[in-house]
Amino acid sequence: MPSIDLNCDLGESFGAYTMGMDAEVLPFISSANIACGFHAGDPSVMQKSVLLCKKYGVQVGAHPGLPDLRGFGRRNMAISPADAELDVMYQIGALKAFCRAAGVPLHHVKPHGALYNMAAKDPALAQAICRAVQAAAPEAMLLALSGSEMLKAAQAMGLCVCSEVFADRAYRPDGTLVPRGLPGAMIENEEDAIARVVQMVKQGTVRAADGSTVTLQADSVCVHGDGRKALCFVKQLSAALPAAGIEIKAHSA
């Protein structure tokens, strides 16, 4: 039976501001990407998120982003590979401290937002992120966009890497994601999202925004926790994927 990891970006509340429905989403996923304080999250939220993951048996991942709370880490920044490497190491280290205190392993690292998308195309930035993971969490798995420069860099460095696809995002013909804000960038219909994920797992393809076919590898599928239909999506996927003969489970690092 084919399998796929179902992951969600969580821990994105900050101070008095609440984002997402983390406790409601967690029972339906196999791994979570926890914000590390740069684009979202704070020490209290990080601790709570790790403990919630432990409660529900969900694998914990670090979700390092650009230092951009105001823009939620989704605005491109002119960051050097050297600075990105240090920023990612710093954020991994912060979340690892909460994992250690809770007695759970740091299972994976997945860059967030603009950092993730920039590294998908920029070999130097991709290599810097991989160096940070190798130095700060060599036991962890890296989640990287299928076919991206970050995936290639991880493979070249011998990192354990998981090829990621998206349930709620549209694709360009080159396999990158349609930028947020453009028409059709977000997949809003649950049935469409489920059908796309099943196709990605079983056929290794997805239909791009222009109608062309993109070839990809689906080891892990992401649902964005801040999306208004996040809970609906994970509930539907958690039922529909097994019904389609696809097991939901986190991969071993």
Secondary structure, DSSP 8 states (H G I E B T S, - for coil): --EEEEEEEE---BTTB--S-HHHHGGG-SEEEEE-SSSS--HHHHHHHHHHHHHHT-EEEEE---S-TTTTT-S-----HHHHHHHHHHHHHHHHHHHHHHT--EEEE---HHHHHHHHH-HHHHHHHHHHHHHH-TTSEEEEETT-HHHHHHHHHT--EEEEEESSB-B-TTS-B--TTSTT-B---HHHHHHHHHHHHHHSEEE-TTS-EEE---SEEEE-TTSTTHHHHHHHHHHHHHHTT-EE-----
